[in-house]
């Protein structure tokens, strides 16, 4: 019989923080087929345009961000939700304040789980 992941209840304060790049802190809670990441960005950090097979939802928790989606530019702010279907080109530039984003991915981003 396949193993089923147990129920999880965590507070962000208890989730380890890693720094995948300068000016970025990331926390992750990982399920069997779904993951959620809380990312904190310094002002003016740029995430290059990229795409991935994972479907992604992004919730802007704090700050303002200039997103580039399939060549279109848009400014988003706290309270906005973005949906990136699989393989959609997207990237972002943080504006002049700290930004906190909640990213939800399915399937899980195995590349995020690789520790160096």
Rosetta blueprint (number, residue, H / E / L):
1 X L
2 X L
3 X L
4 X L
5 X L
6 X L
7 X L
8 X L
9 X L
10 X L
11 X L
12 X H
13 X H
14 X H
15 X L
16 X L
17 X L
18 X E
19 X E
20 X E
21 X E
22 X L
23 X L
24 X E
25 X E
26 X E
27 X E
28 X E
29 X E
30 X E
31 X L
32 X L
33 X L
34 X L
35 X E
36 X E
37 X E
38 X E
39 X E
40 X E
41 X E
42 X L
43 X L
44 X L
45 X L
46 X E
47 X E
48 X E
49 X E
50 X E
51 X L
52 X L
53 X L
54 X L
55 X E
56 X E
57 X E
58 X E
59 X E
60 X E
61 X E
62 X E
63 X L
64 X E
65 X E
66 X E
67 X E
68 X E
69 X E
70 X L
71 X L
72 X E
73 X E
74 X E
75 X E
76 X E
77 X E
78 X L
79 X L
80 X L
81 X E
82 X E
83 X E
84 X E
85 X L
86 X L
87 X L
88 X L
89 X L
90 X E
91 X E
92 X E
93 X E
94 X E
95 X L
96 X L
97 X L
98 X L
99 X E
100 X E
101 X E
102 X E
103 X E
104 X E
105 X E
106 X E
107 X L
108 X L
109 X L
110 X H
111 X H
112 X H
113 X H
114 X L
115 X L
116 X L
